Amino acid sequence: MEILKKMQDAKCNMQNVRLHHSLTIILLLFCSLNLFSQTNYTDLRTAFTRSQEYEGRGNFADAISVIKAVYQEDSYEINLRLGWVTYLSGSFTESAAYYQKAIKLKPYALEPKFGFVYPASALVNWDQVISQYNDILAIDPQNTLANYRLGSIYYGRKDYARAEKYLEKVINLYPFDYDSMLLYAWTSLKLGKLREAQVMFNKVLLNKPTDTSALEGLSLIK
């Protein structure tokens, strides 16, 4: 019995040693990760600060390079930042690629989708622009900016019926917004809805009494 008890005590001590050893490793790992995280964020904060300073001076090349020096492919914030500064530098294809990475990392975020629209517009990729706005509206159907811009695109394409659908949403949310009222008025006029156009042009003139576009629109209604 005494031998058995000694064996049990030895086994218990060994388990305690292993547990203590495991806890020590976990603690050291946690501390090292925490230290790495603090160091990592310090480096990132410095890079972002310098990048913003360079951007403010119009030095986009250096604004890009300081962020690329700390680049992490799985960082949403870095890809979003690079999307913006590469767009400002005129590197539209590269900008679109960074925004697409940010979109992939945060599929429900709206800001990278709106960001992607800038280089896509500059590259005249209107189908991609429309696709992004539709993705935004799938997440946020009442988003006024996406609705207004889609309305503008379809107005430019002379697809007035589709333009009206998007602009009507904006007018319902912001009934006295100047840009929305004016575009909606012209859309109504193009659709032959003269009464609606007249009412809306007059509302535009309440917002901006000498607006030449609204006055021109009214002059076309007989």
Secondary structure as UniProt FT lines:
FT   HELIX           2..56
FT   TURN            57..58
FT   HELIX           60..68
FT   TURN            69..70
FT   TURN            73..74
FT   HELIX           76..88
FT   TURN            89..90
FT   HELIX           92..105
FT   TURN            107..108
FT   HELIX           111..122
FT   TURN            123..124
FT   HELIX           126..139
FT   TURN            141..142
FT   HELIX           144..156
FT   TURN            157..158
FT   HELIX           160..173
FT   TURN            175..176
FT   HELIX           178..190
FT   TURN            191..192
FT   HELIX           194..207
FT   TURN            209..210
FT   HELIX           212..219
//
